[in-house]
Amino acid sequence: MARLCYTCGKGPASGNSVSHANNKTRRRWLPNLQTVKIVDEAGERRRVRVCTRCISAGKITKAAPMAVAGI
């Protein structure tokens, strides 16, 4: 499963770790992805990975919990 946001497509960014001695090594910044259940455009419930910025901006509609029968 790719580290991409389902809504905005945000993925890992790359750059350098720079030490005090100015040594540079490659590193990655990973997006803050959360697995959430959503209702997509077709009205189906799906489990997708969405970044926290899209969740707080309301770009997705979370799926309501399923009703538990018999309780």
PDB file of N, CA, C and O in Angstrom:
ATOM      1  N   MET A   1       0.840  -1.172   0.000  1.00  0.00           N
ATOM      2  CA  MET A   1       0.000   0.000   0.000  1.00  0.00           C
ATOM      3  C   MET A   1       0.893   1.245   0.000  1.00  0.00           C
ATOM      4  O   MET A   1       1.762   1.386   0.860  1.00  0.00           O
ATOM      5  N   ALA A   2       0.685   2.123  -0.937  1.00  0.00           N
ATOM      6  CA  ALA A   2       1.530   3.292  -1.079  1.00  0.00           C
ATOM      7  C   ALA A   2       1.276   4.293   0.035  1.00  0.00           C
ATOM      8  O   ALA A   2       0.185   4.347   0.602  1.00  0.00           O
ATOM      9  N   ARG A   3       2.285   5.075   0.337  1.00  0.00           N
ATOM     10  CA  ARG A   3       2.143   6.126   1.345  1.00  0.00           C
ATOM     11  C   ARG A   3       1.674   7.406   0.677  1.00  0.00           C
ATOM     12  O   ARG A   3       2.394   8.403   0.633  1.00  0.00           O
ATOM     13  N   LEU A   4       0.453   7.361   0.159  1.00  0.00           N
ATOM     14  CA  LEU A   4      -0.139   8.501  -0.519  1.00  0.00           C
ATOM     15  C   LEU A   4      -1.501   8.796   0.091  1.00  0.00           C
ATOM     16  O   LEU A   4      -2.235   7.882   0.466  1.00  0.00           O
ATOM     17  N   CYS A   5      -1.831  10.080   0.185  1.00  0.00           N
ATOM     18  CA  CYS A   5      -3.146  10.486   0.668  1.00  0.00           C
ATOM     19  C   CYS A   5      -4.172  10.217  -0.427  1.00  0.00           C
ATOM     20  O   CYS A   5      -3.944  10.543  -1.592  1.00  0.00           O
ATOM     21  N   TYR A   6      -5.300   9.624  -0.050  1.00  0.00           N
ATOM     22  CA  TYR A   6      -6.359   9.295  -0.997  1.00  0.00           C
ATOM     23  C   TYR A   6      -6.967  10.553  -1.606  1.00  0.00           C
ATOM     24  O   TYR A   6      -7.359  10.539  -2.772  1.00  0.00           O
ATOM     25  N   THR A   7      -7.053  11.640  -0.842  1.00  0.00           N
ATOM     26  CA  THR A   7      -7.719  12.854  -1.294  1.00  0.00           C
ATOM     27  C   THR A   7      -6.794  13.776  -2.080  1.00  0.00           C
ATOM     28  O   THR A   7      -7.101  14.134  -3.217  1.00  0.00           O
ATOM     29  N   CYS A   8      -5.677  14.160  -1.495  1.00  0.00           N
ATOM     30  CA  CYS A   8      -4.827  15.178  -2.117  1.00  0.00           C
ATOM     31  C   CYS A   8      -3.597  14.607  -2.808  1.00  0.00           C
ATOM     32  O   CYS A   8      -2.929  15.323  -3.554  1.00  0.00           O
ATOM     33  N   GLY A   9      -3.280  13.333  -2.579  1.00  0.00           N
ATOM     34  CA  GLY A   9      -2.129  12.717  -3.225  1.00  0.00           C
ATOM     35  C   GLY A   9      -0.798  13.046  -2.587  1.00  0.00           C
ATOM     36  O   GLY A   9       0.255  12.797  -3.174  1.00  0.00           O
ATOM     37  N   LYS A  10      -0.836  13.602  -1.392  1.00  0.00           N
ATOM     38  CA  LYS A  10       0.410  13.946  -0.701  1.00  0.00           C
ATOM     39  C   LYS A  10       1.210  12.685  -0.416  1.00  0.00           C
ATOM     40  O   LYS A  10       0.656  11.686   0.043  1.00  0.00           O
ATOM     41  N   GLY A  11       2.514  12.726  -0.686  1.00  0.00           N
ATOM     42  CA  GLY A  11       3.385  11.582  -0.473  1.00  0.00           C
ATOM     43  C   GLY A  11       4.643  11.994   0.268  1.00  0.00           C
ATOM     44  O   GLY A  11       4.742  13.124   0.746  1.00  0.00           O
ATOM     45  N   PRO A  12       5.602  11.090   0.365  1.00  0.00           N
ATOM     46  CA  PRO A  12       6.836  11.392   1.070  1.00  0.00           C
ATOM     47  C   PRO A  12       7.633  12.492   0.373  1.00  0.00           C
ATOM     48  O   PRO A  12       7.672  12.568  -0.855  1.00  0.00           O
ATOM     49  N   ALA A  13       8.264  13.340   1.181  1.00  0.00           N
ATOM     50  CA  ALA A  13       9.185  14.350   0.667  1.00  0.00           C
ATOM     51  C   ALA A  13      10.596  13.914   1.027  1.00  0.00           C
ATOM     52  O   ALA A  13      10.796  13.215   2.020  1.00  0.00           O
ATOM     53  N   SER A  14      11.564  14.317   0.235  1.00  0.00           N
ATOM     54  CA  SER A  14      12.934  13.899   0.497  1.00  0.00           C
ATOM     55  C   SER A  14      13.831  15.113   0.637  1.00  0.00           C
ATOM     56  O   SER A  14      13.520  16.201   0.152  1.00  0.00           O
ATOM     57  N   GLY A  15      14.940  14.904   1.305  1.00  0.00           N
ATOM     58  CA  GLY A  15      15.907  15.973   1.515  1.00  0.00           C
ATOM     59  C   GLY A  15      17.130  15.413   2.202  1.00  0.00           C
ATOM     60  O   GLY A  15      17.420  14.221   2.099  1.00  0.00           O
ATOM     61  N   ASN A  16      17.839  16.264   2.895  1.00  0.00           N
ATOM     62  CA  ASN A  16      19.073  15.864   3.557  1.00  0.00           C
ATOM     63  C   ASN A  16      18.956  16.033   5.061  1.00  0.00           C
ATOM     64  O   ASN A  16      18.355  16.989   5.550  1.00  0.00           O
ATOM     65  N   SER A  17      19.550  15.075   5.796  1.00  0.00           N
ATOM     66  CA  SER A  17      19.823  15.277   7.208  1.00  0.00           C
ATOM     67  C   SER A  17      21.187  15.936   7.266  1.00  0.00           C
ATOM     68  O   SER A  17      22.143  15.440   6.669  1.00  0.00           O
ATOM     69  N   VAL A  18      21.288  17.044   7.976  1.00  0.00           N
ATOM     70  CA  VAL A  18      22.549  17.775   8.039  1.00  0.00           C
ATOM     71  C   VAL A  18      23.047  17.728   9.475  1.00  0.00           C
ATOM     72  O   VAL A  18      22.369  18.210  10.382  1.00  0.00           O
ATOM     73  N   SER A  19      24.218  17.156   9.687  1.00  0.00           N
ATOM     74  CA  SER A  19      24.789  17.038  11.019  1.00  0.00           C
ATOM     75  C   SER A  19      25.482  18.337  11.410  1.00  0.00           C
ATOM     76  O   SER A  19      25.599  19.261  10.605  1.00  0.00           O
ATOM     77  N   HIS A  20      25.936  18.392  12.647  1.00  0.00           N
ATOM     78  CA  HIS A  20      26.651  19.571  13.134  1.00  0.00           C
ATOM     79  C   HIS A  20      27.946  19.789  12.345  1.00  0.00           C
ATOM     80  O   HIS A  20      28.398  20.922  12.188  1.00  0.00           O
ATOM     81  N   ALA A  21      28.535  18.701  11.853  1.00  0.00           N
ATOM     82  CA  ALA A  21      29.760  18.784  11.048  1.00  0.00           C
ATOM     83  C   ALA A  21      29.441  19.028   9.577  1.00  0.00           C
ATOM     84  O   ALA A  21      30.328  18.941   8.728  1.00  0.00           O
ATOM     85  N   ASN A  22      28.176  19.332   9.268  1.00  0.00           N
ATOM     86  CA  ASN A  22      27.713  19.622   7.903  1.00  0.00           C
ATOM     87  C   ASN A  22      27.801  18.413   6.981  1.00  0.00           C
ATOM     88  O   ASN A  22      27.901  18.561   5.763  1.00  0.00           O
ATOM     89  N   ASN A  23      27.764  17.192   7.575  1.00  0.00           N
ATOM     90  CA  ASN A  23      27.669  15.984   6.760  1.00  0.00           C
ATOM     91  C   ASN A  23      26.222  15.831   6.330  1.00  0.00           C
ATOM     92  O   ASN A  23      25.306  16.065   7.118  1.00  0.00           O
ATOM     93  N   LYS A  24      26.018  15.440   5.086  1.00  0.00           N
ATOM     94  CA  LYS A  24      24.662  15.331   4.549  1.00  0.00           C
ATOM     95  C   LYS A  24      24.358  13.887   4.160  1.00  0.00           C
ATOM     96  O   LYS A  24      25.117  13.252   3.429  1.00  0.00           O
ATOM     97  N   THR A  25      23.226  13.381   4.667  1.00  0.00           N
ATOM     98  CA  THR A  25      22.742  12.057   4.279  1.00  0.00           C
ATOM     99  C   THR A  25      21.278  12.205   3.905  1.00  0.00           C
ATOM    100  O   THR A  25      20.569  13.051   4.451  1.00  0.00           O
ATOM    101  N   ARG A  26      20.830  11.374   2.970  1.00  0.00           N
ATOM    102  CA  ARG A  26      19.456  11.479   2.473  1.00  0.00           C
ATOM    103  C   ARG A  26      18.468  10.998   3.518  1.00  0.00           C
ATOM    104  O   ARG A  26      18.745  10.048   4.251  1.00  0.00           O
ATOM    105  N   ARG A  27      17.314  11.650   3.589  1.00  0.00           N
ATOM    106  CA  ARG A  27      16.253  11.240   4.498  1.00  0.00           C
ATOM    107  C   ARG A  27      14.909  11.524   3.844  1.00  0.00           C
ATOM    108  O   ARG A  27      14.829  12.181   2.806  1.00  0.00           O
ATOM    109  N   ARG A  28      13.838  11.006   4.484  1.00  0.00           N
ATOM    110  CA  ARG A  28      12.470  11.185   3.976  1.00  0.00           C
ATOM    111  C   ARG A  28      11.586  11.709   5.077  1.00  0.00           C
ATOM    112  O   ARG A  28      11.724  11.326   6.239  1.00  0.00           O
ATOM    113  N   TRP A  29      10.667  12.596   4.702  1.00  0.00           N
ATOM    114  CA  TRP A  29       9.606  13.052   5.598  1.00  0.00           C
ATOM    115  C   TRP A  29       8.329  12.377   5.136  1.00  0.00           C
ATOM    116  O   TRP A  29       7.891  12.576   4.003  1.00  0.00           O
ATOM    117  N   LEU A  30       7.727  11.577   6.010  1.00  0.00           N
ATOM    118  CA  LEU A  30       6.516  10.852   5.643  1.00  0.00           C
ATOM    119  C   LEU A  30       5.293  11.668   6.043  1.00  0.00           C
ATOM    120  O   LEU A  30       5.297  12.299   7.100  1.00  0.00           O
ATOM    121  N   PRO A  31       4.244  11.669   5.216  1.00  0.00           N
ATOM    122  CA  PRO A  31       3.025  12.387   5.584  1.00  0.00           C
ATOM    123  C   PRO A  31       2.315  11.677   6.731  1.00  0.00           C
ATOM    124  O   PRO A  31       2.454  10.467   6.907  1.00  0.00           O
ATOM    125  N   ASN A  32       1.553  12.442   7.507  1.00  0.00           N
ATOM    126  CA  ASN A  32       0.811  11.883   8.643  1.00  0.00           C
ATOM    127  C   ASN A  32      -0.497  11.295   8.108  1.00  0.00           C
ATOM    128  O   ASN A  32      -1.524  11.972   8.065  1.00  0.00           O
ATOM    129  N   LEU A  33      -0.439  10.031   7.704  1.00  0.00           N
ATOM    130  CA  LEU A  33      -1.598   9.357   7.131  1.00  0.00           C
ATOM    131  C   LEU A  33      -2.317   8.546   8.192  1.00  0.00           C
ATOM    132  O   LEU A  33      -1.688   7.886   9.020  1.00  0.00           O
ATOM    133  N   GLN A  34      -3.631   8.599   8.161  1.00  0.00           N
ATOM    134  CA  GLN A  34      -4.473   7.832   9.062  1.00  0.00           C
ATOM    135  C   GLN A  34      -5.405   6.964   8.224  1.00  0.00           C
ATOM    136  O   GLN A  34      -5.886   7.397   7.177  1.00  0.00           O
ATOM    137  N   THR A  35      -5.657   5.747   8.680  1.00  0.00           N
ATOM    138  CA  THR A  35      -6.592   4.864   7.998  1.00  0.00           C
ATOM    139  C   THR A  35      -7.988   5.161   8.528  1.00  0.00           C
ATOM    140  O   THR A  35      -8.247   5.020   9.723  1.00  0.00           O
ATOM    141  N   VAL A  36      -8.888   5.572   7.637  1.00  0.00           N
ATOM    142  CA  VAL A  36     -10.252   5.918   8.024  1.00  0.00           C
ATOM    143  C   VAL A  36     -11.235   5.233   7.094  1.00  0.00           C
ATOM    144  O   VAL A  36     -10.917   4.920   5.947  1.00  0.00           O
ATOM    145  N   LYS A  37     -12.442   5.003   7.614  1.00  0.00           N
ATOM    146  CA  LYS A  37     -13.527   4.474   6.790  1.00  0.00           C
ATOM    147  C   LYS A  37     -14.321   5.657   6.278  1.00  0.00           C
ATOM    148  O   LYS A  37     -14.774   6.494   7.059  1.00  0.00           O
ATOM    149  N   ILE A  38     -14.492   5.731   4.952  1.00  0.00           N
ATOM    150  CA  ILE A  38     -15.193   6.852   4.347  1.00  0.00           C
ATOM    151  C   ILE A  38     -16.334   6.343   3.484  1.00  0.00           C
ATOM    152  O   ILE A  38     -16.434   5.151   3.193  1.00  0.00           O
ATOM    153  N   VAL A  39     -17.181   7.264   3.086  1.00  0.00           N
ATOM    154  CA  VAL A  39     -18.212   6.986   2.093  1.00  0.00           C
ATOM    155  C   VAL A  39     -17.767   7.690   0.817  1.00  0.00           C
ATOM    156  O   VAL A  39     -17.663   8.916   0.790  1.00  0.00           O
ATOM    157  N   ASP A  40     -17.502   6.920  -0.245  1.00  0.00           N
ATOM    158  CA  ASP A  40     -16.994   7.515  -1.480  1.00  0.00           C
ATOM    159  C   ASP A  40     -18.128   8.077  -2.338  1.00  0.00           C
ATOM    160  O   ASP A  40     -19.285   8.104  -1.919  1.00  0.00           O
ATOM    161  N   GLU A  41     -17.774   8.528  -3.555  1.00  0.00           N
ATOM    162  CA  GLU A  41     -18.741   9.172  -4.438  1.00  0.00           C
ATOM    163  C   GLU A  41     -19.867   8.229  -4.851  1.00  0.00           C
ATOM    164  O   GLU A  41     -20.988   8.672  -5.102  1.00  0.00           O
ATOM    165  N   ALA A  42     -19.574   6.930  -4.922  1.00  0.00           N
ATOM    166  CA  ALA A  42     -20.574   5.945  -5.314  1.00  0.00           C
ATOM    167  C   ALA A  42     -21.464   5.526  -4.140  1.00  0.00           C
ATOM    168  O   ALA A  42     -22.383   4.727  -4.314  1.00  0.00           O
ATOM    169  N   GLY A  43     -21.195   6.061  -2.954  1.00  0.00           N
ATOM    170  CA  GLY A  43     -21.993   5.722  -1.781  1.00  0.00           C
ATOM    171  C   GLY A  43     -21.542   4.457  -1.079  1.00  0.00           C
ATOM    172  O   GLY A  43     -22.258   3.946  -0.218  1.00  0.00           O
ATOM    173  N   GLU A  44     -20.375   3.942  -1.424  1.00  0.00           N
ATOM    174  CA  GLU A  44     -19.862   2.717  -0.801  1.00  0.00           C
ATOM    175  C   GLU A  44     -18.901   3.068   0.323  1.00  0.00           C
ATOM    176  O   GLU A  44     -18.201   4.080   0.278  1.00  0.00           O
ATOM    177  N   ARG A  45     -18.886   2.199   1.341  1.00  0.00           N
ATOM    178  CA  ARG A  45     -17.937   2.365   2.443  1.00  0.00           C
ATOM    179  C   ARG A  45     -16.590   1.808   2.023  1.00  0.00           C
ATOM    180  O   ARG A  45     -16.505   0.698   1.497  1.00  0.00           O
ATOM    181  N   ARG A  46     -15.530   2.584   2.256  1.00  0.00           N
ATOM    182  CA  ARG A  46     -14.184   2.156   1.911  1.00  0.00           C
ATOM    183  C   ARG A  46     -13.252   2.496   3.057  1.00  0.00           C
ATOM    184  O   ARG A  46     -13.504   3.421   3.829  1.00  0.00           O
ATOM    185  N   ARG A  47     -12.180   1.740   3.157  1.00  0.00           N
ATOM    186  CA  ARG A  47     -11.123   2.049   4.119  1.00  0.00           C
ATOM    187  C   ARG A  47      -9.938   2.589   3.323  1.00  0.00           C
ATOM    188  O   ARG A  47      -9.370   1.884   2.489  1.00  0.00           O
ATOM    189  N   VAL A  48      -9.573   3.832   3.581  1.00  0.00           N
ATOM    190  CA  VAL A  48      -8.511   4.488   2.821  1.00  0.00           C
ATOM    191  C   VAL A  48      -7.557   5.194   3.775  1.00  0.00           C
ATOM    192  O   VAL A  48      -7.853   5.372   4.956  1.00  0.00           O
ATOM    193  N   ARG A  49      -6.407   5.591   3.237  1.00  0.00           N
ATOM    194  CA  ARG A  49      -5.425   6.349   4.006  1.00  0.00           C
ATOM    195  C   ARG A  49      -5.512   7.809   3.594  1.00  0.00           C
ATOM    196  O   ARG A  49      -5.363   8.147   2.419  1.00  0.00           O
ATOM    197  N   VAL A  50      -5.758   8.676   4.583  1.00  0.00           N
ATOM    198  CA  VAL A  50      -5.959  10.099   4.331  1.00  0.00           C
ATOM    199  C   VAL A  50      -5.054  10.877   5.271  1.00  0.00           C
ATOM    200  O   VAL A  50      -4.881  10.491   6.427  1.00  0.00           O
ATOM    201  N   CYS A  51      -4.474  11.971   4.785  1.00  0.00           N
ATOM    202  CA  CYS A  51      -3.623  12.796   5.640  1.00  0.00           C
ATOM    203  C   CYS A  51      -4.493  13.572   6.629  1.00  0.00           C
ATOM    204  O   CYS A  51      -5.669  13.828   6.371  1.00  0.00           O
ATOM    205  N   THR A  52      -3.903  13.937   7.750  1.00  0.00           N
ATOM    206  CA  THR A  52      -4.651  14.603   8.808  1.00  0.00           C
ATOM    207  C   THR A  52      -5.127  15.985   8.380  1.00  0.00           C
ATOM    208  O   THR A  52      -6.133  16.468   8.898  1.00  0.00           O
ATOM    209  N   ARG A  53      -4.438  16.629   7.458  1.00  0.00           N
ATOM    210  CA  ARG A  53      -4.879  17.937   6.984  1.00  0.00           C
ATOM    211  C   ARG A  53      -6.195  17.810   6.236  1.00  0.00           C
ATOM    212  O   ARG A  53      -7.070  18.663   6.386  1.00  0.00           O
ATOM    213  N   CYS A  54      -6.354  16.760   5.429  1.00  0.00           N
ATOM    214  CA  CYS A  54      -7.611  16.551   4.705  1.00  0.00           C
ATOM    215  C   CYS A  54      -8.733  16.156   5.648  1.00  0.00           C
ATOM    216  O   CYS A  54      -9.883  16.539   5.429  1.00  0.00           O
ATOM    217  N   ILE A  55      -8.422  15.393   6.700  1.00  0.00           N
ATOM    218  CA  ILE A  55      -9.448  15.003   7.665  1.00  0.00           C
ATOM    219  C   ILE A  55      -9.967  16.229   8.406  1.00  0.00           C
ATOM    220  O   ILE A  55     -11.178  16.398   8.550  1.00  0.00           O
ATOM    221  N   SER A  56      -9.057  17.090   8.880  1.00  0.00           N
ATOM    222  CA  SER A  56      -9.491  18.254   9.648  1.00  0.00           C
ATOM    223  C   SER A  56     -10.149  19.304   8.764  1.00  0.00           C
ATOM    224  O   SER A  56     -10.963  20.090   9.249  1.00  0.00           O
ATOM    225  N   ALA A  57      -9.811  19.333   7.461  1.00  0.00           N
ATOM    226  CA  ALA A  57     -10.433  20.289   6.540  1.00  0.00           C
ATOM    227  C   ALA A  57     -11.800  19.821   6.090  1.00  0.00           C
ATOM    228  O   ALA A  57     -12.524  20.582   5.448  1.00  0.00           O
ATOM    229  N   GLY A  58     -12.179  18.578   6.409  1.00  0.00           N
ATOM    230  CA  GLY A  58     -13.493  18.063   6.041  1.00  0.00           C
ATOM    231  C   GLY A  58     -13.607  17.678   4.586  1.00  0.00           C
ATOM    232  O   GLY A  58     -14.699  17.720   4.019  1.00  0.00           O
ATOM    233  N   LYS A  59     -12.487  17.297   3.962  1.00  0.00           N
ATOM    234  CA  LYS A  59     -12.517  16.929   2.544  1.00  0.00           C
ATOM    235  C   LYS A  59     -13.064  15.527   2.319  1.00  0.00           C
ATOM    236  O   LYS A  59     -13.299  15.128   1.178  1.00  0.00           O
ATOM    237  N   ILE A  60     -13.266  14.782   3.392  1.00  0.00           N
ATOM    238  CA  ILE A  60     -13.835  13.441   3.289  1.00  0.00           C
ATOM    239  C   ILE A  60     -15.066  13.374   4.176  1.00  0.00           C
ATOM    240  O   ILE A  60     -15.229  14.185   5.087  1.00  0.00           O
ATOM    241  N   THR A  61     -15.934  12.401   3.904  1.00  0.00           N
ATOM    242  CA  THR A  61     -17.074  12.148   4.783  1.00  0.00           C
ATOM    243  C   THR A  61     -16.860  10.790   5.429  1.00  0.00           C
ATOM    244  O   THR A  61     -16.839   9.763   4.751  1.00  0.00           O
ATOM    245  N   LYS A  62     -16.700  10.795   6.742  1.00  0.00           N
ATOM    246  CA  LYS A  62     -16.477   9.557   7.456  1.00  0.00           C
ATOM    247  C   LYS A  62     -17.737   8.721   7.439  1.00  0.00           C
ATOM    248  O   LYS A  62     -18.849   9.249   7.479  1.00  0.00           O
ATOM    249  N   ALA A  63     -17.555   7.406   7.381  1.00  0.00           N
ATOM    250  CA  ALA A  63     -18.677   6.489   7.389  1.00  0.00           C
ATOM    251  C   ALA A  63     -19.178   6.327   8.823  1.00  0.00           C
ATOM    252  O   ALA A  63     -18.383   6.249   9.760  1.00  0.00           O
ATOM    253  N   ALA A  64     -20.483   6.278   8.986  1.00  0.00           N
ATOM    254  CA  ALA A  64     -21.067   6.067  10.304  1.00  0.00           C
ATOM    255  C   ALA A  64     -20.809   4.624  10.722  1.00  0.00           C
ATOM    256  O   ALA A  64     -20.770   3.733   9.874  1.00  0.00           O
ATOM    257  N   PRO A  65     -20.633   4.384  12.026  1.00  0.00           N
ATOM    258  CA  PRO A  65     -20.414   3.008  12.476  1.00  0.00           C
ATOM    259  C   PRO A  65     -21.612   2.128  12.148  1.00  0.00           C
ATOM    260  O   PRO A  65     -22.761   2.571  12.165  1.00  0.00           O
ATOM    261  N   MET A  66     -21.311   0.877  11.850  1.00  0.00           N
ATOM    262  CA  MET A  66     -22.370  -0.089  11.541  1.00  0.00           C
ATOM    263  C   MET A  66     -23.154  -0.394  12.809  1.00  0.00           C
ATOM    264  O   MET A  66     -22.573  -0.505  13.888  1.00  0.00           O
ATOM    265  N   ALA A  67     -24.456  -0.527  12.686  1.00  0.00           N
ATOM    266  CA  ALA A  67     -25.306  -0.862  13.821  1.00  0.00           C
ATOM    267  C   ALA A  67     -25.076  -2.324  14.195  1.00  0.00           C
ATOM    268  O   ALA A  67     -25.007  -3.196  13.328  1.00  0.00           O
ATOM    269  N   VAL A  68     -24.958  -2.576  15.488  1.00  0.00           N
ATOM    270  CA  VAL A  68     -24.744  -3.939  15.965  1.00  0.00           C
ATOM    271  C   VAL A  68     -26.119  -4.557  16.222  1.00  0.00           C
ATOM    272  O   VAL A  68     -26.893  -4.027  17.019  1.00  0.00           O
ATOM    273  N   ALA A  69     -26.423  -5.653  15.567  1.00  0.00           N
ATOM    274  CA  ALA A  69     -27.735  -6.301  15.697  1.00  0.00           C
ATOM    275  C   ALA A  69     -27.762  -7.182  16.938  1.00  0.00           C
ATOM    276  O   ALA A  69     -26.788  -7.869  17.247  1.00  0.00           O
ATOM    277  N   GLY A  70     -28.875  -7.154  17.637  1.00  0.00           N
ATOM    278  CA  GLY A  70     -29.082  -8.044  18.775  1.00  0.00           C
ATOM    279  C   GLY A  70     -28.587  -7.513  20.096  1.00  0.00           C
ATOM    280  O   GLY A  70     -28.693  -8.208  21.107  1.00  0.00           O
ATOM    281  N   ILE A  71     -28.051  -6.314  20.129  1.00  0.00           N
ATOM    282  CA  ILE A  71     -27.531  -5.777  21.406  1.00  0.00           C
ATOM    283  C   ILE A  71     -28.294  -4.522  21.776  1.00  0.00           C
ATOM    284  O   ILE A  71     -28.017  -3.914  22.810  1.00  0.00           O
TER     285      ILE A  71
END
